[in-house]
């Protein structure tokens, strides 16, 4: 990890190690990441939370990041920081990176848990006008409902996402999969988790829908659902 200088917190304990993958423009201090770490400490479980390069406490410029570079950050954590099997927990864009890591390191992944997973959002998450702005100006700024700073999407990130799309008829992932999604999610359609469940090759796939759940799924009850799902996957 020293060669990448990524910021991370590693809680030692029994495996499989829980690895939390944050969403776009998010970091390792979010509600879900902290709750998973607290649960891991209570139950003697190994856990890692980290920041992608240019995000949170990790060095670099956010606008230099791409889906590919952040996937490689996650792979570096798996390869150089964690020993043994890993359970990936990916939130929003982290759910896309979760799939990419599972495809790249199938022998290391014990299970995956998506929380409002957003694979391929560069394809479906922008209007034609927004894609035109990205192509023409090299960046798009949009108001963020989660921050007083705008959400910035660069052309490099968008192009990287288009190269790494995974939503094909069959996704070659065979480990246990759990997909949690709120049905009032205004950012990622909950139907996407249903499509993802159908596409993943594993027979052990379950989709958990929370009727009044939003995109963040950070309420106490939502966190309880996430933690119980993790516990049932890795007792």
N, C-alpha and C positions, 0 to 999 in steps of 0.2 A: 504493500500500500504506500510505502514511503515515496515511490517514484511518481505517484499521482497526487500525493498530498491531499487526499480527500478527507474531509471531516467526518468522523464516525464515532459511535458509541457501541462498544462490544460488551455485552453482558454474558459472562461464562455460565455454563450449565449443561444440562443434558440436551442431546439432539433429538430430532433434527433441529438445526438452528433456524430460528425465525428471522427472515430478512424482509424488512419493510421497504417498499419502493414508492416514493412520493409521487404526487401528480405534477402537472406542468406548473412551473413557477412556485412550487411548494417546497417544503424542506422537512427535515427530520424532527422538528419540534411541534408538529401538528398533533391534534387530539388523538387520532388513531395510533400514530407512531408511539406516543408516550404511553397510551393505555396498553398497547401490546408489550412494551418494555416492562411496565409495572407488573403486568400479569406474569410475564416470564420470570421476573425476579421472585415473585411470590411462590411460583411453582418450580423453581430451580431449573428453568429452561434457558437454553442459550438463545441470544437475540442480538441482532445487529440492526441499527438504524444509521443512515448516512445521508450526506448531501451530494447530489450530482455536482460536477465541476461547474462553477459559476453560479451556484445556488446556495442559499443559506450561508453556512460557515466555511464552505469550500472555496478555494481561490479560483480566480478566473472571472471572465465576463459572461453574464447570462446570455447575451446575444451571440456569443461564439458557440453556444451549445447547440447540438443537433440530436435528433433521436438516436442516431448511430453512436455519437460520442457518449451519451448518457447510458445507452445499452452497454457500451464497453466499460463504463465506470462500474455498472452493476456486475458485469462479468469479472472485473478485476477484484471486486469484493469477494465473490464466490471463489475465485481461483487462489487468491493470496491471503485472505483474512480468515476464511471459514474452512474448517476441516469437517469432512463427512457430509451427510445428507443435509439438504436445505429445504425448508418450506417457504415459498415465496408468497408475500402478501402485497399485492399491487393495487394502488388507489388511482382511479382515473387513468391518466397517461401511464402511471406506474403499472397498471394492468396490461397495457400494451408491451411495456418493457418486460414485464413478468413473462409474457408469452414468448418473447424473443429469447430471453435467457433460458426458458424451459426447452426451447427448440435447439439452442446451442449447446446446452449441457444436460441432456436427458438423463445421463447416468448419475447426476448429482441431485436431482430434484425429487424430493419425497412427495410433495403435494403443492398445489397452488391455490390461492384464494384471491379472487378478484373483488374489489369493492368499486362499483360503478365503473368497471373496466371500459376503456375507451380505445380499443384497437382501431387503427386506420382512420383516426379522426381528421387527418389532413385531407382525406377524400370526402367525407360526409359532413365535416364540421364547419365548412366555410361556404358562403354563397359564391356564385360566379363572379360577382363584383369584387368580393374580398380576395378571391384568388387572383383576379386581374391586378388588384392593387399590390399584392405580394410580388407578382411577377414584374410589374412595371417599376415599383419603387423600392423593391428589395426588403420591405418590411410592412407590417400592418399593426397599428395601434388600436386597441379596443378598450372601452371602459370595463373594469373588472368589478363584479359584484362582491368580491372577497377582499379587495384592497383599494386604497385611495390612489394607487399607481396603476397606469394602464397595463393591459396584457399585450405584450409585444410578440409577434410571430415573424420570424425572419424567413427570407426565401430559402436560405440554407437548411433551416429546420424543416420547412414544408417539403422541399425536394427530398430530404433524407427520409421523411415519413412516407412519401410516395414510393420510395425504393424498398421500404421495409414493411409494406402491407402484408397482413397475415390472414385476412378473412377470405380464405378460399374454401371450396367445398369440403376439404379435409385438412385439419391441422394436426400434424403428427406429434401429438402429446398424449402419453399413455398413463400418466400418474393420476391420482385422485384430484378432482377439480371441484371447487365450490365458487359460485358466482353470486354475490349479494348485490341487489340493485333496488333503489327506491323508485316507486312508480310516479312520483311527482318530480323526478329529476328533470330540471330545465336545461341541463347541459349535455347529458348523454342519454339518449332514448333507452328506456329499460328493455325495449324489444331487442336491442343489440345483444344483451346478455343471453336472450333466448336463442338468437342466431348463433352466437358463439358456442353455446352448449351443444347445439346440433352439429357444428362444424368440428369440434374437438373429437379426436379419434377415441379417446379413453371411454370405457364403458361406465366408469365411476365418476359421473358428472352430476352435480345437483345445482339447481338455480333457486335462490332464496329471494323472493320478492317482498318488499316492505311497502305496503299500499300507500302510506302517508310519508314515506321517506324521501328526502331531497337528495341532491347530489353529494353533499358532504357526508351524510350519514354519521354525524358526530354527536347525536343526542345519547343520553345514557342508555336508553333501550337499544339504539343502533349499535353502540359499542358492545353492549352485552351480547347481541346477536353475533357480532364478529368474533368475540372472544370464545363464546361457546362453540362456534363453528371451528375455530382453530383447535380447541381442546378436543373436540370429537374426532378431528382428523389425526391428531397426534397425542393420544392419551398418555 
